[in-house]
Amino acid sequence: MLISVSQFAVAEYEALQNTLDLEQNLRMEAENIAREMLVEQTQLKRQSQILLQSCMPGQALQDILSQVAILTEDLKKQRLEHQNQIRQTFISDTDNPNRYKKQF
């Protein structure tokens, strides 16, 4: 019986090791793809900026880009605030499940 338990433990260890190896390989592959995408994104941003600069006068372009950056930041803040409000509502609803039951 001790031998079969040991064999089971070894088999389970090998299965876990194989799963770990697979997950590590997948993670490395995902990180490589992410790096490639980041490099491509950087190149595309650079190309986009060059195209925009060639299409518009310099100062007007800078003004528009700064306005877009400000609006994007404001949108991010509003999205985070909204997510926090939803999270707080969910937490308060789960803390008090009887909150919406009618009182008789």
N, C-alpha and C positions, 0 to 999 in steps of 0.2 A: 504494500500500500504506500509506503514511504517513497518508493521508486516512482510510482505513478503520480504522486503529488509533485515530486521533483520534476518529472517529465512535463507535467501540466504547467508548472511554474516556468520552466525553460521555454516551453512553447508560447506561453503568454508573454514572456519577456521578449522573445524574438518577434512576435507580432507587434508589440508596442515599439520595438526598435525599428521595424520596417515602416510603421506608421510615422514615427518621428522622422526617419530619413526622407520619406515621401513629402511630409509637410515642410521640411527644411529645403528640399529641392524646389518645391512649389513656391516657397517664400522667396528664394533666391531668384527664381525666374520672374516672379512678380516684381521684385525690386529692380531687376534689369530692365524690364519693360517700362516701369515707372521712370527710371533714369532716361531711357530713350525718349519717352514721351515728354519729359521735362526739357530735354535738349531741343526736341522738335518744337515745343511750345515757345521756347526762348527764341529760336530762329524765326518762327512765324511772327512773334511779337516785333522783332527787329524789322522784319520785312514790312509788316503792317505800318510801323512808325515811319519807315522810309517812304512808303507809298503815300501815307497821309501828308507827310511833309512836302512831297512833290506836288500834291494836289491843292494844298491850301497855303496861304501866307503863314509864316512862322508864328507870329504872335497870336493870330486868330486860332491857329491849331492848338497852341499851348493853352489858351483860355478854354477852348472846348474840352480838351483832354482833362484839364483840372476840374472843370464842372462835372464831367463824367465820373472822375475819381471821387469827388465829394458826394455825388448822388449815389454812387455805388456803395460808399461807406455808410451813408445814411440808410440805405436799403438793408445792408447787413445788420446794422444796429436795430432797425425796426423788426427784422426777421428774428433776431435773437430775443428781443423783448417779447415778441409774440409767442415764440417757443417757450420762453420762461413762464409766461402767463398760462399757456396750455398746461405746462408741467405742474405749475402750482395748483391749477384747477383740478387736475387729475389727482394730485397728492391729497388735496383737501377732500375730494370726493371719495377717495379710498379710505381716508382717515375717518370719515363720517358717512357710512353707507346709508344711513337713515335720513340724510339731509333733505332729499326730495320726496320722501314719503308724506302723504297727506296726514294731517293730524285730525283724528276723529274724536 
